[in-house]
Amino acid sequence: MCTVDLRLKILAKVPLFTGLSPEEVAEVNRLFQERGYLPSETIYLAGDPASRLYVVAAGKVKLLRHTVGGQDVLLDILTPSEFFGSLSALGDETYSDTAQAHTGCCALGIAADDFQTVLRRYPSVTLQVLAIVAARLHAAHEVVRQLSAHPVESRVASTLLKLAQKLGEEREDAILIQVPLSRQELAEMTGTTTETVSRVMSQFRKAGLIRSGRQWVAIADPERLAALVADDTG
């Protein structure tokens, strides 16, 4: 579970609340309820009423999208200070994805009525909501474009770089991504098969772009990975 100091520190970093003073963040904090989750425990399911907005306070949360073919596609892995879930105020009546604890985690949740109180009390949050809804729409369009137009090597390289930026730890000669991330999950994030991901990762290892082991990947040459992405987008 989360201490009050941790809750205040995390909420102050959430994009929705970055324009608030420490005193205002403390007021907002009183409207959030916290809950701990075990690894793989479901937080909410796609199709459930969008009744709460959540913030990751500790640990990691993964977002999944259920496909027509009956598979769960990994959309993202969220880290502390990122928010997820939705409300009618954000344009959603139901959750479009499923949220599941990736590791043991603590999440802060705010109900719809309480979030409306925040919007009425702090106009800067309303402006941030509009900006974030627009950004999410753009990001969704970009994902669709990338999956349909870019070769798989570019998609895997782009996904590895995004994971490195969000989850990576700087080491002397590499950026270490040390989280449980299977080849199947990487395949889901890049819109391809496990076999194809394994082939591409093997190519990247032989070229000296990455190193990998059980539940870790190290980006050894981020510049060359970025060049791979740029060659296919520019």
QUIBEL-V562937 format. One line per field, one symbol per residue. psi: psi as a letter, one per 30 degrees, with the letter a starting at -180 (. if undefined). burial: # if it has 9 or more other ideal C-beta (glycine too) atoms within 8 Angstrom, else .. Layout:
BEGIN
psi: ???
burial: ???
END
This chain:
BEGIN
psi: lkleeeeeeeeffkefgfglleeeeeeeeffkklkkklkgkkelkkflkifkklkkekakkkkkkklefglkkjelkklkfklaallffggkflkflkkkkelklkkkkkleeeeeeeeeejffeeeeeeeeeeeeeeeeeeeeeeeffkleeeeeeeeeeeeeeeflkklegljkjiljjleeeeeefghaleeeeeeeeeeeeefgelllajgkkkjfifeeeeeeeeeff.
burial: .#...###.###.#.###.#...######.##.#..#.....##.#.#.#.######.########.....####.####.######.##.#.##.#######.######.#.######..#..##.##..##............##..#.##########.##..##.....####.#.#.#.######.#...###.##.###...##.....#######.###.##..#..
END
